[in-house]
Amino acid sequence: MRVLGLISGTSHDGIDSAVVDWSLDGDGVLTGVITHAGERPYPPELRTRIKNALPPAKVDMAEVCALDTLIGQAFADVAAGVEADLVCSHGQTLYHWVEDGVVRGTLQLGQPAWIAERTGLPVVSDLRARDVAAGGQGAPLVSYLDLLLLAGVEGRSGALNLGGIANLTVREPAIAYDTGPACALIDAAAPPYDRDGELGAAGKVDEGLLNELLQEPYYALEPPKSTGKELFTPGYVTLGLPQADLVATLTALTAETVAAEVRRHRLDTLVVSGGGVRNPTLMRMLRERVTASVVPSDELGVPSDAKEAIAFSLFGWLTAHGLPATVPSCTGASGARVLGTITPGAGPLELSPSLTEVLAARFELRTQ
């Protein structure tokens, strides 16, 4: 089954897409062949509207309705003409409601009906809500894919995604959580982002501000936990430093908060993905703070820019086969859950027969 995974992450800069042709053999070995991976930037006007709707901004329901339509249409534009049997769309997170460490709700916009209408394909969407309803954080869902990928890595291993927010998955024991900001604050200080880490490299880290920022109570919370731009807003840091020094300090903040968790779990190998991989200053600061071997996910056959889109392709396949796509020890839910709601395509809704057996430990993902 060819499943198109679509997602726009917390950097809200564009839509990542990946088509994976999934097949399951008689021994329960799941193989995924990546036949397409890409990224399309949001139209500038839409990205501005999304940015203006994020916390701490206040928006009315008219704007929420408009964004749900406009984001859905943008996702439909990406899906149009792509050869697939099913689409799994994460949409765009606009709000992640957390109170006292408990996730009360999560809102992803991008009306799936526009995708179904444009492509004629069934669409799985709204994937985080079921985990939240089961008492989970709704994040990081990518931990399901991470654990499959890490199964063949020797020693103590973890997977790190550096998007707007950083999330870490540890193989043993199987836990996952958001560590704090990845590129969100860096991007806010150097919009739209610090290209090639040049500003961070040119600036000087302000140790006083860094130490002050490290006192954020979120870092001391025990997992499972999740966060977002509701906490790490652009106004989180007062722009009282020269821009290069501020960017250097915020880059160091990401590196240190991630490194602290890598050291805590005594990891031997850290597999890294996400847009932050393209920031050499951030990667250098991270490597300076850990003894673990830091390798891009590309070395495991997963393009670092497309890992989350690949994950949502997998979730679509799992939902179509009636299989759960969550790891309770990672999200904190009361149990594993089949994720998402399904919008039918142009024809009758024909899902694959449900699979009752758990997938075998072996898992293979490769590029065509």
Salt bridges, closest charged atoms under 4 A:
GLU63 OE1 - ARG49 NH2 2.74
ASP77 OD1 - ARG118 NH2 2.82
GLU83 OE1 - ARG2 NH1 3.56
ASP85 OD1 - ARG2 NH2 3.15
GLU99 OE1 - ARG104 NE 3.67
ASP146 OD1 - LYS307 NZ 2.73
GLU222 OE1 - ARG264 NH2 2.63
GLU256 OE2 - ARG263 NH2 2.73
GLU256 OE1 - ARG289 NE 3.13
GLU261 OE1 - ARG264 NH1 3.00
GLU288 OE2 - ARG284 NH1 3.09
ASP305 OD1 - ARG278 NH1 2.46
GLU364 OE2 - ARG366 NH1 2.81
